[in-house]
Amino acid sequence: MTAFYERFASGSNVPEDILSISIMLLTGFLVTRITKKLKLPNVTAYIVAGILIGPYVLNLVSDRFINATAFLPDIALAFIAFGIGEFFKLDTLKKSGVKVFIITILEALMSTLLILILCLYVFRLPLAFSTVLAALAAATAPASTMMTIRQTKAKGEFVDILLQVVALDDIVGLIAYSVAISIATSHLAGSTVSLTGSLIPFFINIGVLILGGVFGWFIVLFMRHRHSTDNRLIIAIAMLFTFCGIASILGTSPLLGCMAMGSVYINMTDDDKLFKQLNYFNPPILLLFFVRSGISFNLSALFSKGSFGTLPLIWIGIGYFFIRIVGKFLGSFAGSKMVHTHPSVQKYLGFALIPQAGVAIGLAELGARALKGEMGEALLTIILASSVLYELIGPAAAKFALYKSGSYDEEDPKSNYEHQEDDNDTPDISDTKRADAIHMTQADLSDIENIEEKFYDEGALEYFKGQYESDELRTIDLDKKKKSKAKKDKKKKSEKSKKK
């Protein structure tokens, strides 16, 4: 394919870049037509599409283009994180108290601890690789879990806790990743790993969190003036891109700061329209990100030992896959038991925390960039391979957990969770998306993608409705100005006539 580009492009990279983007978008879309029939998430389709057009199958996208789009993980993480920030409403967090926080800390760090022990003491892998891989085990994919909740119309204490846990554990995962990547880079550079050196990234992330909050305040400030829907979208994207650039200069992930941006905005304005507009805008960007990750997937590395380990990567990947699940089960059970939640939460919460995709893949891309070489490639390969498997079994496991917890009834999805007593300390999610999801039509239950399309259609409706409203407001303003001018002219004429 490279020879084809060189023959017809006249030495320019522009045709290759445009066609590569087109191929990635079209292939990603076409593979979703297959996964739709299999009731699989789109993330799985995008990764498979990337493998198909990558160097190990069709080889339709060059390495030069992949290297030139190294910024995509940062941009994709920014959109994902800003969307997660919408769920951090202060009134909801106050009702949750420390319950959700304790559950999240234990389920996230238990997985990290078990993977670290497995890599260091069982597989005898280097400290740098082991710490980063262990940190990535904390992250969970909220999208798959939320899609299953919408599909089943589930609600109740179990769902309320689950929604907050899957959002919070990405923050825990990011902080763990920041500390791990500092330890890894210090170890690779030959420096002594110290407690002070490990805590520096933590304080850097606190600074990034505060800076993200400031950026969120700027968005609120800009949005106070009357803007068309187009300009609102432009302002939000400009602020996200600016923050990504600053985070890149600082050498840190934009995830935590962008979460803070979204959280500050929703708490100061209680306006979810901007989130819907961004959710309507970002699917092509997320598609390109996941397809690009699939292209970077090194199939041959799965069966090679590598220069830094004694086992083929496939065995390390299998160990990571199962031990992370064990960690999620043990951690969620211990945390739920400690805060005295309903027995159904203690038994089944772990099943709903299995999926892992967006945030973990984004952080794996950043980790691969930091570790470099064979070690970085191995990290990304393991995370991509396990993410595909997690996304295959994750929705089914989450649905099982929701059913066994009594959050919905298989025969009558509308009757759910009535057998559990209300508790004043029970977390409550009063979210627009959640309410819309609960009241979806029966036809949507048969097709996972219909749920996504309905969600994006709502964003489109808000987008165009806002556009028309802004146009109408401008028309009304012009009419008012014309009428006001006409009245003034008429008044002047009458005054002149009176003087005469």
Secondary structure as GFF3:
##gff-version 3
##sequence-region A 1 500
A	DSSP	alpha_helix	2	8	.	.	.	ID=ss1
A	DSSP	alpha_helix	14	37	.	.	.	ID=ss2
A	DSSP	alpha_helix	42	53	.	.	.	ID=ss3
A	DSSP	alpha_helix	63	68	.	.	.	ID=ss4
A	DSSP	alpha_helix	72	85	.	.	.	ID=ss5
A	DSSP	alpha_helix	90	96	.	.	.	ID=ss6
A	DSSP	alpha_helix	99	117	.	.	.	ID=ss7
A	DSSP	pi_helix	118	122	.	.	.	ID=ss8
A	DSSP	alpha_helix	127	136	.	.	.	ID=ss9
A	DSSP	alpha_helix	142	152	.	.	.	ID=ss10
A	DSSP	alpha_helix	157	188	.	.	.	ID=ss11
A	DSSP	alpha_helix	195	223	.	.	.	ID=ss12
A	DSSP	alpha_helix	229	250	.	.	.	ID=ss13
A	DSSP	alpha_helix	255	269	.	.	.	ID=ss14
A	DSSP	alpha_helix	273	281	.	.	.	ID=ss15
A	DSSP	alpha_helix	283	296	.	.	.	ID=ss16
A	DSSP	three_ten_helix	300	303	.	.	.	ID=ss17
A	DSSP	alpha_helix	313	338	.	.	.	ID=ss18
A	DSSP	alpha_helix	343	348	.	.	.	ID=ss19
A	DSSP	three_ten_helix	349	353	.	.	.	ID=ss20
A	DSSP	alpha_helix	358	371	.	.	.	ID=ss21
A	DSSP	alpha_helix	373	404	.	.	.	ID=ss22
A	DSSP	alpha_helix	432	438	.	.	.	ID=ss23
A	DSSP	three_ten_helix	442	446	.	.	.	ID=ss24
A	DSSP	alpha_helix	448	499	.	.	.	ID=ss25
###
